[in-house]
Amino acid sequence: MTVHEPAAVLEFSDDLRPDDAAPLRAFLHARLTEAADRQQPGTEAEWAARRLLQTTDYSALFLCDLLTSWADIVEAGRIGRPGATQQLRQDVRTWWNHLCQTAERFSDHPDHLPRWRPLRHLCVAHAELAEQLTDGFSSGVYEGGAHP
């Protein structure tokens, strides 16, 4: 497998590589461990904080696995295949966004990186399709102002 440098700026979930998930996982693990350690031992709050830490760790590991599978698909030139490949592509974005939303809670921490943000589109083609589908349509009943 070819080693790819992480993208300087993440625009699309297709830009993600396995090396992008490890720093996010380490950041979340550290922040959630701190939060769990602040709880009174033996309380429901401590249990909940430790459970959130464990669940988030598992989610980050799952994302690492997804990104490894995605990197294999990219390497093999199969990103355009329908079915399971596209489901994997969507899953990468879903799990990345889930973890980034958790990291946003700690965005004021000095170790938080701006690249940890939810990604709206899978790739350029997805962004172009979304733009075509929404061109000329409002995103809400009163987008242009109050109803007459």
C-alpha positions in Angstrom: 0.0 0.0 0.0 1.2 3.5 -0.8 1.8 5.8 2.1 -0.1 9.1 1.7 0.6 12.3 3.6 -2.5 13.6 5.4 -4.2 16.4 3.5 -3.2 19.9 4.7 -6.8 20.9 4.7 -9.7 18.5 4.8 -12.5 19.4 2.4 -14.1 16.1 1.7 -14.3 12.8 3.5 -12.4 11.2 0.6 -9.4 13.3 1.8 -9.2 11.3 5.1 -6.5 8.7 5.6 -5.9 6.3 8.4 -3.2 8.7 9.9 -5.9 11.3 10.3 -7.9 9.3 12.9 -5.1 8.6 15.4 -4.5 12.2 16.6 -8.2 12.8 16.9 -8.6 9.6 18.9 -5.7 10.5 21.2 -7.1 14.0 21.8 -10.6 12.7 22.6 -9.2 10.0 24.9 -7.2 12.6 26.9 -10.1 15.1 27.2 -12.6 12.4 28.2 -10.2 10.8 30.6 -9.8 14.3 32.3 -13.6 14.6 32.4 -14.0 11.2 34.0 -11.2 11.8 36.5 -13.0 14.9 37.7 -16.0 12.8 38.8 -16.5 11.5 42.3 -15.5 7.9 42.3 -18.4 5.4 42.4 -21.0 7.8 41.3 -23.4 7.6 38.3 -21.6 10.6 36.8 -18.2 8.8 37.0 -19.8 5.7 35.4 -21.3 7.8 32.6 -18.1 9.6 31.9 -16.0 6.4 31.8 -18.7 4.8 29.5 -18.5 7.8 27.2 -14.7 7.5 27.1 -14.9 3.8 26.3 -17.6 4.3 23.6 -15.7 7.2 22.0 -12.5 5.1 22.0 -14.3 2.3 20.3 -15.8 4.7 17.8 -12.4 6.1 17.0 -10.9 2.6 16.5 -13.8 1.7 14.2 -13.1 4.8 12.2 -9.4 3.7 11.9 -10.6 0.4 10.6 -12.9 2.1 8.1 -10.2 4.4 6.9 -7.8 1.5 6.4 -10.4 -0.3 4.3 -11.1 2.9 2.4 -7.3 3.4 1.7 -7.3 -0.1 0.2 -10.1 0.8 -2.1 -8.5 4.1 -3.1 -5.2 2.2 -3.8 -7.0 -0.3 -5.9 -8.8 2.4 -7.9 -12.2 1.2 -6.9 -13.8 4.3 -5.5 -16.4 4.5 -8.2 -17.9 1.1 -7.5 -21.5 1.1 -6.3 -22.8 -0.8 -3.3 -20.6 -1.7 -0.4 -17.9 0.7 -1.6 -20.2 3.7 -1.5 -21.6 2.5 1.9 -18.1 2.5 3.3 -17.4 6.0 1.8 -20.5 7.3 3.6 -19.7 5.5 6.8 -16.2 7.1 6.9 -17.9 10.6 6.8 -20.5 9.6 9.4 -18.0 8.3 11.9 -15.5 11.2 11.3 -18.3 13.8 11.8 -19.5 12.0 14.9 -16.1 12.2 16.5 -15.5 15.8 15.3 -18.7 16.9 16.9 -17.4 15.4 20.2 -14.1 17.2 19.7 -15.9 20.5 19.1 -16.9 20.4 22.8 -13.2 20.9 23.6 -12.4 23.4 20.8 -11.0 25.9 23.3 -8.3 23.4 24.3 -4.8 24.3 22.9 -4.4 20.8 21.4 -7.6 21.0 19.4 -6.9 21.1 15.7 -9.0 23.1 13.3 -9.0 20.2 10.8 -11.3 18.3 13.2 -14.5 19.5 11.8 -17.5 17.8 10.3 -17.2 17.4 6.6 -20.3 18.1 4.5 -19.4 16.2 1.3 -17.8 13.0 0.3 -15.9 14.3 -2.7 -16.0 17.0 -5.4 -18.7 15.2 -7.4 -20.9 14.9 -4.3 -20.5 18.7 -3.6 -21.3 19.5 -7.2 -24.4 17.3 -7.1 -25.6 18.8 -3.9 -25.1 22.3 -5.3 -27.1 21.4 -8.4 -29.9 19.9 -6.4 -30.3 22.9 -4.1 -29.6 25.6 -6.7 -32.6 27.9 -6.6 -34.3 26.3 -3.7 -34.6 27.8 -0.3 -33.5 25.9 2.8 -36.5 27.0 4.7 -40.0 28.6 4.4 -38.8 32.1 5.4 -35.3 32.1 4.0 -35.8 35.2 1.9 -37.6 37.1 4.7 -40.9 37.2 6.5 -43.9 35.7 4.8 -46.1 38.4 3.2 
